[in-house]
Amino acid sequence: MNNKKLRTALFIHIILVVLELMVTNHNFAKYEGVAMFYHYTYSSNFFCLLTSALFVLIMLPALSKGKTSGFVSTYMMKHYNGESGLPGWLLLVRYISVCCLMLTFSVVILVLGPKEGYEYNLLGSMHPVDHVAAPIISLLSLLFFEKTGPLPKRAALYAVVPTIIYAVVLIVLNAVRVTEGPYFFLRIYEQSIFKSMLWTVVLIAINYLISFGIMKAYNAMQGRK
């Protein structure tokens, strides 16, 4: 990863951290704590917050390299022993985060928008950020500024794991009536369990297709550094 692209990626991730902190603060207050994580949107955006923060903390020393005067950046630079490239594990985590965000974006466009209305899902509350800006910015950053080597062939399979975990947990929580929904396809007491399971399988399949497409696009662009 060259210095110019690294600087751009760092700048983008600092912006993402700020945006996602706003989203997390808003939703943590709105849902009175951890109940915000019942929503896939907010879980995936919190995941983005963590991965963007990791990106900044890990890659900032590579950029500093004796050209820093700030207290935190100086400390990090002095204790940095790695290379200037993006670590493979961080790339994979970033990729998984992007895939989760793009599933959120796709579900809004293809499912929630037609059923509940595009105006609220795209413009209401913090949705301009968590439904639109964060997914698109994160995807563009990954594809154009975070080039370090090809993603592994199984990356698309790894990317659906968070969605599977989320689906299992939320279906169980709905089954024991800890929560309802929050999405219509998770309300197992308002529709057949078969319908809920079918929706789950369809969304996981969509998640895989999105993840596979992003993986192919990322790997194809490695020769255009």
C-alpha positions as CSV (number, residue, x, y, z in Angstrom):
1,M,0.0,0.0,0.0
2,N,1.7,3.3,-1.0
3,N,1.8,6.3,1.3
4,K,-0.7,8.4,-0.6
5,K,-3.4,5.7,-0.5
6,L,-2.6,4.9,3.1
7,R,-3.1,8.6,4.0
8,T,-6.4,8.6,2.1
9,A,-7.5,5.4,3.8
10,L,-6.6,6.7,7.2
11,F,-8.5,9.9,6.6
12,I,-11.6,7.9,5.5
13,H,-11.4,5.7,8.5
14,I,-11.2,8.6,10.9
15,I,-14.3,10.0,9.2
16,L,-16.0,6.6,9.6
17,V,-15.1,6.4,13.3
18,V,-16.7,9.8,13.9
19,L,-19.8,8.9,12.0
20,E,-20.2,5.6,13.6
21,L,-19.7,7.1,17.1
22,M,-22.6,9.4,16.3
23,V,-24.7,6.4,15.2
24,T,-23.8,4.3,18.2
25,N,-24.4,7.1,20.7
26,H,-27.8,7.9,19.1
27,N,-29.0,4.2,19.0
28,F,-27.6,3.3,22.4
29,A,-29.7,6.1,23.9
30,K,-32.7,5.3,21.8
31,Y,-32.8,1.6,22.6
32,E,-31.6,2.1,26.2
33,G,-28.4,0.0,25.9
34,V,-27.6,-3.4,24.3
35,A,-31.1,-3.7,22.8
36,M,-29.7,-1.8,19.9
37,F,-27.8,-4.9,18.9
38,Y,-31.1,-6.7,18.1
39,H,-30.9,-4.7,14.9
40,Y,-28.6,-6.0,12.2
41,T,-28.1,-2.5,10.9
42,Y,-26.7,-1.2,14.2
43,S,-24.7,-4.3,14.9
44,S,-23.0,-4.1,11.5
45,N,-22.4,-0.4,12.0
46,F,-20.8,-1.0,15.4
47,F,-18.6,-3.6,13.8
48,C,-17.6,-1.0,11.3
49,L,-16.7,1.4,14.2
50,L,-14.5,-1.3,15.7
51,T,-12.7,-2.2,12.4
52,S,-12.2,1.4,11.4
53,A,-10.8,2.2,14.9
54,L,-8.5,-0.8,14.5
55,F,-7.4,0.4,11.1
56,V,-6.5,3.9,12.4
57,L,-4.7,2.5,15.5
58,I,-2.7,-0.1,13.6
59,M,-1.9,1.9,10.5
60,L,-1.1,5.3,12.0
61,P,2.4,4.3,13.2
62,A,3.2,3.1,9.6
63,L,2.3,6.5,8.3
64,S,4.1,8.4,11.1
65,K,7.6,7.0,11.0
66,G,9.4,9.9,12.6
67,K,7.2,12.5,11.1
68,T,4.9,13.1,14.1
69,S,4.7,15.5,17.0
70,G,1.5,14.4,18.7
71,F,1.6,12.6,22.0
72,V,-0.5,9.6,21.0
73,S,1.0,9.2,17.5
74,T,4.5,9.6,18.9
75,Y,3.9,6.8,21.5
76,M,2.4,4.5,18.8
77,M,5.2,5.2,16.4
78,K,7.9,4.4,19.0
79,H,6.2,1.1,19.9
80,Y,5.5,0.1,16.3
81,N,7.5,-2.9,15.0
82,G,5.5,-3.9,12.0
83,E,5.6,-3.3,8.3
84,S,3.9,-0.4,6.5
85,G,1.5,-2.7,4.6
86,L,-2.0,-3.6,5.8
87,P,-1.9,-6.8,7.8
88,G,-3.7,-9.7,6.2
89,W,-5.9,-10.4,9.2
90,L,-7.0,-6.7,9.3
91,L,-7.8,-6.8,5.6
92,L,-10.0,-9.8,6.2
93,V,-11.8,-8.3,9.1
94,R,-12.3,-5.1,7.1
95,Y,-13.7,-7.1,4.2
96,I,-16.2,-8.9,6.5
97,S,-17.3,-5.6,8.0
98,V,-17.9,-4.2,4.5
99,C,-19.9,-7.3,3.5
100,C,-22.1,-6.9,6.6
101,L,-22.7,-3.2,5.8
102,M,-23.5,-3.9,2.2
103,L,-26.1,-6.5,3.2
104,T,-27.7,-3.8,5.3
105,F,-27.7,-1.5,2.3
106,S,-29.1,-4.2,0.0
107,V,-31.9,-5.2,2.4
108,V,-32.9,-1.5,2.7
109,I,-33.0,-1.1,-1.0
110,L,-34.6,-4.5,-1.9
111,V,-36.8,-5.4,1.1
112,L,-37.4,-2.7,3.7
113,G,-37.6,0.3,1.3
114,P,-40.5,-1.2,-0.8
115,K,-42.3,-2.5,2.3
116,E,-41.8,0.3,4.8
117,G,-41.0,3.3,2.5
118,Y,-37.7,4.6,1.2
119,E,-38.1,8.1,2.7
120,Y,-37.7,6.9,6.3
121,N,-35.2,4.1,5.5
122,L,-32.9,6.4,3.6
123,L,-33.5,9.8,5.2
124,G,-35.0,9.3,8.6
125,S,-33.2,9.4,11.9
126,M,-29.5,8.3,11.4
127,H,-30.3,6.3,8.4
128,P,-28.5,8.6,5.9
129,V,-25.3,7.4,7.7
130,D,-26.0,3.8,8.9
131,H,-28.1,2.7,5.8
132,V,-26.3,4.7,3.1
133,A,-23.1,6.6,3.8
134,A,-21.2,4.1,6.0
135,P,-21.8,1.1,3.6
136,I,-20.8,3.0,0.5
137,I,-17.8,4.9,2.0
138,S,-16.5,1.7,3.6
139,L,-16.8,-0.3,0.3
140,L,-15.1,2.4,-1.7
141,S,-12.2,2.6,0.8
142,L,-11.7,-1.1,0.7
143,L,-11.7,-1.4,-3.0
144,F,-9.6,1.6,-3.9
145,F,-7.3,2.5,-1.0
146,E,-6.7,-0.7,1.0
147,K,-4.8,-2.8,-1.4
148,T,-2.3,-5.2,0.1
149,G,-2.8,-8.6,-1.6
150,P,-5.6,-10.9,-2.6
151,L,-8.4,-12.0,-0.3
152,P,-8.4,-15.8,0.5
153,K,-10.7,-18.0,-1.6
154,R,-12.9,-18.7,1.4
155,A,-13.3,-15.1,2.3
156,A,-16.9,-15.0,1.1
157,L,-17.7,-18.0,3.5
158,Y,-16.1,-16.2,6.4
159,A,-18.2,-13.1,5.6
160,V,-21.5,-14.8,6.2
161,V,-20.6,-16.1,9.6
162,P,-21.7,-12.9,11.5
163,T,-25.1,-13.0,9.7
164,I,-25.6,-16.6,10.6
165,I,-24.8,-15.9,14.2
166,Y,-27.1,-12.9,14.2
167,A,-30.0,-14.9,12.6
168,V,-29.7,-17.8,15.1
169,V,-29.5,-15.5,18.1
170,L,-32.5,-13.4,17.1
171,I,-34.7,-16.3,16.1
172,V,-34.0,-17.9,19.6
173,L,-34.7,-14.5,21.3
174,N,-38.0,-14.3,19.3
175,A,-38.8,-17.9,20.2
176,V,-38.4,-17.3,23.9
177,R,-40.2,-13.9,23.6
178,V,-37.2,-11.8,24.8
179,T,-37.8,-9.5,21.8
180,E,-40.1,-9.2,18.8
181,G,-38.5,-8.8,15.4
182,P,-37.1,-6.3,15.0
183,Y,-37.6,-7.1,11.3
184,F,-40.8,-8.6,10.0
185,F,-39.2,-11.8,8.8
186,L,-38.0,-12.6,12.3
187,R,-41.4,-12.3,13.9
188,I,-42.0,-16.1,14.2
189,Y,-45.2,-15.7,16.2
190,E,-46.8,-13.6,13.4
191,Q,-45.9,-16.0,10.6
192,S,-44.9,-19.6,10.2
193,I,-41.4,-20.7,11.3
194,F,-40.9,-22.0,7.8
195,K,-41.4,-18.5,6.4
196,S,-38.9,-17.1,8.9
197,M,-36.4,-19.8,8.1
198,L,-36.9,-19.2,4.3
199,W,-36.3,-15.5,4.7
200,T,-33.1,-16.3,6.8
201,V,-31.8,-18.6,4.1
202,V,-32.5,-16.1,1.3
203,L,-30.8,-13.3,3.2
204,I,-27.7,-15.5,3.9
205,A,-27.6,-16.4,0.2
206,I,-27.8,-12.7,-0.7
207,N,-25.0,-12.0,1.9
208,Y,-22.9,-14.7,0.2
209,L,-23.5,-13.4,-3.3
210,I,-22.6,-9.8,-2.1
211,S,-19.5,-11.1,-0.3
212,F,-18.4,-13.2,-3.3
213,G,-18.8,-10.2,-5.7
214,I,-16.8,-7.9,-3.4
215,M,-14.1,-10.5,-3.0
216,K,-13.9,-10.9,-6.8
217,A,-13.9,-7.1,-7.4
218,Y,-11.2,-6.6,-4.7
219,N,-8.9,-9.4,-6.1
220,A,-9.4,-8.2,-9.7
221,M,-8.3,-4.7,-8.7
222,Q,-5.0,-5.9,-7.1
223,G,-3.3,-5.6,-10.5
224,R,-4.2,-1.9,-10.7
225,K,-2.4,-0.6,-7.7
